[in-house]
Amino acid sequence: MSRPPAFEDRLIIKQLLMLLKCLFKLSLLASQLCTLNKNMIQNSLLQKHRASKLENHTMRITREKTFINEHPDDAKNNPT
C-alpha cells in the first residue's frame, strides 16, 4: 500500500523545517563564538596594555630609587 503524495510532501516539508531550525541554531552558536573570540582578543590586548603600563611605572620607580641612592644630596634638593 503506497502513501499518498501529499503525505510524503508534508513529511519532506517537516524535515526541511527541522533542518532550517538546526541551521538557525547553528548560526546563533557561530555568532556567539565570534563574539566570545572578539571579547577574548580584546581582554588579551587590555591585559598586555595594563602589563606594559605597570612595567613602565615599575621602571620609573626603580630609576627614581637608583637616582636617590646614587645622589642623596641632589635628591634632597630636587625631589622627583
C-alpha positions, -999 to 999 in steps of 0.1 A, spaced: 0 0 0 16 32 -10 12 65 7 -5 94 -10 19 121 -24 5 148 -1 17 128 29 52 125 15 53 162 7 43 170 43 70 147 56 96 164 34 84 198 44 86 188 81 121 175 76 131 207 58 117 228 86 137 208 112 168 213 91 161 251 90 157 251 127 191 233 131 208 257 107 193 287 126 206 274 159 240 267 144 242 302 131 234 316 165 261 294 180 286 306 154 277 342 162 282 336 199 315 320 192 326 350 171 316 374 199 334 353 225 365 352 203 364 390 199 360 395 236 389 372 244 411 392 220 401 425 235 408 412 270 442 399 259 451 433 244 438 451 276 459 428 298 490 435 276 484 472 279 480 471 316 511 450 320 530 475 299 518 504 320 527 485 352 562 477 338 567 514 328 556 525 362 579 500 379 609 511 358 602 547 366 602 540 404 633 519 400 651 548 382 640 572 409 652 550 437 685 545 419 689 582 415 682 588 452 706 562 463 734 574 439 728 611 445 714 616 480 723 653 481 707 661 447 676 641 457 670 663 488 673 694 467 653 682 437 625 659 448 610 638 420 
